[in-house]
């Protein structure tokens, strides 16, 4: 689910949904077989616009976005088109390459099939924590993709500067201010009104975030890896953070760890 803000950007920028448009969540997405269930099933979210889609992390909403991205100009369903657009926007946020840090890093893997499942972060999406943090940095600063570094500067034994590792901008994402507003507002509402509200009620700084779980089947048991991506302060971001707890079961555990780190 930490991938969903990228799909929100893609959907708005490609014009498959407007800021005032809504999708009806019935608890199950039935446009494809097998159906995709929302996490709230057998409950349902009802009508959701983009901001509320992010706030509620609605699988039906984002599956529909993936489906709409897969429709050609004649309204025909072309899943390869949807996958191509998902890859395009993931690449814009740096998820087609390693982050730039100076230690070994697993290369990212962009999805190659099933645009609806891919749009809720499933499919073949596979990214490291630092790659997710880099992408959230772009969301926080509204478009600047940096090459990350673990280093600040290198000096000689007398403290004279040899090399400065101040981050450089690798690229700039040019999208509408209204798109950034919608995505940032949705991520803020995850904290102020959504699934993470209980955890962050007494945190002294306003943050924006997105919960997520990555599923794994081990010894015939489904075990979730807990994820939480975020940035703070919401009004003037300085920090982006990704928390991943392998076999952490609930994203609330990752969110709680993030709260303590922000403190």
C-alpha positions in Angstrom: 0.0 0.0 0.0 3.0 2.3 0.3 3.0 2.3 -3.5 -0.6 3.8 -3.8 0.4 7.5 -3.8 2.3 7.0 -7.0 -0.8 5.5 -8.6 -2.8 8.5 -7.4 -0.3 10.8 -9.2 -0.5 8.7 -12.4 -4.3 8.6 -12.3 -4.6 12.4 -11.9 -1.9 13.3 -14.4 -3.2 10.9 -17.0 -6.7 12.3 -16.6 -8.4 9.0 -15.7 -9.9 10.6 -12.7 -10.5 14.2 -11.6 -10.1 15.7 -8.1 -13.9 15.9 -7.7 -14.6 12.4 -9.1 -15.3 9.4 -6.9 -15.2 5.6 -7.1 -17.7 3.4 -5.2 -16.0 0.8 -3.0 -18.3 -2.2 -2.4 -15.6 -4.1 -0.6 -14.7 -6.2 -3.7 -13.3 -5.2 -7.1 -15.2 -7.3 -9.6 -13.9 -5.9 -13.0 -11.3 -8.7 -13.1 -11.2 -12.4 -12.3 -10.3 -13.4 -9.7 -11.8 -10.5 -7.8 -9.7 -8.3 -5.6 -10.9 -7.7 -2.1 -10.5 -4.5 -0.2 -8.8 -4.9 3.2 -12.1 -3.8 4.8 -14.1 -6.7 3.2 -16.8 -7.8 4.0 -17.2 -4.1 4.9 -16.9 -1.3 2.3 -15.8 2.3 2.0 -18.6 3.6 -0.3 -17.8 6.7 -2.4 -14.1 7.9 -2.3 -12.3 10.6 -4.2 -8.5 10.6 -4.6 -7.7 12.1 -1.2 -10.1 9.7 0.6 -8.8 6.8 -1.4 -5.3 7.5 0.0 -6.6 8.1 3.5 -8.5 4.8 3.5 -5.9 2.9 1.5 -8.8 1.5 -0.5 -7.9 -1.5 -2.7 -11.0 -1.1 -4.8 -10.3 2.6 -5.6 -6.7 1.9 -6.6 -7.6 -1.3 -8.6 -10.0 0.9 -10.6 -7.2 3.4 -11.2 -5.0 0.6 -12.6 -7.9 -0.6 -14.7 -8.6 2.9 -16.1 -4.9 3.4 -16.9 -5.2 0.2 -19.0 -8.0 1.5 -21.3 -7.0 2.8 -24.7 -8.6 5.7 -26.6 -11.4 3.4 -27.7 -12.1 2.1 -24.3 -10.6 -1.3 -24.9 -8.8 -3.0 -22.1 -5.0 -3.2 -22.8 -3.2 -4.3 -19.6 0.2 -3.7 -21.2 -0.8 0.0 -21.5 -1.5 0.2 -17.7 1.7 -1.6 -16.8 3.7 0.8 -19.1 2.2 3.8 -17.3 2.7 2.4 -13.9 6.4 1.8 -14.8 6.6 5.3 -16.2 5.5 6.9 -13.0 7.4 4.6 -10.7 10.5 5.6 -12.7 9.7 9.3 -12.2 10.0 8.7 -8.5 13.3 6.9 -8.9 12.0 3.3 -8.4 13.7 2.1 -11.6 17.2 2.4 -10.1 19.2 2.2 -6.9 19.1 5.2 -4.6 22.8 6.2 -4.8 24.0 5.2 -1.3 27.6 4.0 -1.1 26.9 0.5 0.1 25.5 -2.5 -1.7 21.8 -2.2 -2.5 19.4 -4.7 -4.0 18.2 -3.4 -7.4 14.5 -2.4 -7.5 12.0 -4.5 -9.5 9.1 -2.7 -11.2 5.9 -4.7 -11.8 5.4 -6.4 -15.2 1.9 -7.7 -15.0 -1.6 -7.3 -13.6 -2.1 -3.6 -13.5 -5.0 -3.7 -11.0 -3.0 -5.8 -8.4 0.1 -3.7 -9.2 -1.8 -0.5 -8.4 -2.3 -1.6 -4.8 1.4 -2.5 -4.5 1.1 -6.2 -5.4 2.1 -7.7 -8.8 5.9 -7.8 -9.1 6.7 -4.6 -7.3 9.8 -5.0 -5.1 11.7 -2.2 -3.6 14.2 -1.7 -0.7 13.5 0.6 2.2 15.9 3.2 1.1 14.3 3.3 -2.4 10.9 3.8 -0.8 12.4 6.6 1.4 13.8 8.3 -1.7 10.4 8.2 -3.4 8.7 9.7 -0.3 11.3 12.4 -0.3 10.1 13.4 -3.8 6.5 13.5 -2.5 7.6 15.7 0.5 9.5 18.3 -1.6 7.0 18.2 -4.5 9.1 17.0 -7.3 12.9 16.9 -6.6 14.4 13.5 -7.1 17.8 13.4 -5.2 20.6 11.0 -5.5 21.0 9.8 -2.0 24.3 9.6 -0.1 25.4 8.3 3.3 28.2 10.9 3.4 28.2 14.5 4.3 31.8 15.6 3.4 35.3 14.3 3.3 38.2 16.2 4.8 41.9 15.8 5.3 43.5 15.2 8.8 43.5 19.0 9.4 39.8 19.4 8.6 40.3 20.9 5.2 37.4 20.1 2.8 38.3 17.5 0.1 34.9 16.7 -1.2 31.4 17.8 -0.3 28.6 15.3 -0.8 25.7 17.7 -0.8 22.8 15.9 -2.5 22.3 16.8 -6.2 19.0 16.8 -7.9 18.9 13.9 -10.3 15.6 15.0 -12.0 12.5 17.1 -11.4 9.0 15.8 -11.7 6.8 18.4 -13.4 3.2 17.7 -12.3 0.2 19.9 -11.3 0.3 21.6 -7.9 -3.2 20.3 -7.4 -1.9 16.7 -7.8 0.8 17.3 -5.1 -1.8 18.9 -2.9 -4.1 15.9 -3.2 -1.4 13.3 -2.5 0.0 15.2 0.4 -3.4 15.9 1.9 -4.3 12.2 1.6 -1.1 11.2 3.4 -1.7 13.8 6.1 -5.3 12.4 6.6 -3.9 8.9 7.1 -2.4 10.4 10.3 -5.0 12.9 11.3 -8.2 10.9 10.5 -7.2 7.5 9.2 -5.8 4.2 10.3 -2.8 5.7 12.1 -4.7 8.4 14.1 -4.7 6.5 17.3 -0.9 6.1 17.2 0.0 9.8 16.5 -2.6 11.7 18.5 0.0 12.9 21.0 3.0 13.4 18.7 4.3 16.9 19.0 5.0 17.4 15.2 2.5 17.0 12.3 3.5 14.3 9.9 2.2 12.8 6.7 2.4 9.0 6.1 1.2 5.8 4.5 0.9 2.4 6.1 1.5 -0.8 4.2 1.9 -4.5 4.5 3.9 -6.9 2.3 2.5 -10.4 2.3 4.6 -13.6 2.4 3.6 -17.2 2.7 5.9 -19.2 4.9 5.2 -22.8 6.0 1.7 -22.4 4.7 1.1 -19.4 6.9 0.6 -15.9 5.7 2.9 -13.5 7.5 2.9 -9.8 6.9 5.9 -7.5 6.8 5.0 -4.2 8.4 5.7 -0.9 6.5 5.3 2.8 7.2 6.5 5.6 5.0 6.3 9.2 6.1 7.7 12.8 6.1 7.7 15.6 8.6 7.0 18.3 9.5 4.0 18.2 7.2 3.9 22.0 6.7 7.7 22.3 5.9 9.2 18.9 5.5 12.8 18.2 6.6 12.8 14.4 7.1 11.5 11.4 5.1 11.4 8.0 6.8 10.7 4.4 5.9 10.2 1.8 8.6 10.0 -1.9 7.7 9.7 -4.6 10.3 10.2 -8.0 8.7 7.4 -10.3 10.0 6.1 -7.3 11.9 2.5 -8.4 11.2 0.7 -5.0 11.4 1.7 -1.7 9.9 0.7 -0.1 13.2 3.9 -1.6 14.7 6.0 0.1 12.0 4.1 3.4 12.6 4.7 3.2 16.3 8.4 2.8 15.7 8.4 5.8 13.4 6.6 7.9 16.1 9.4 7.1 18.6 12.1 8.0 16.0 10.4 11.3 15.2 10.3 12.1 18.9 
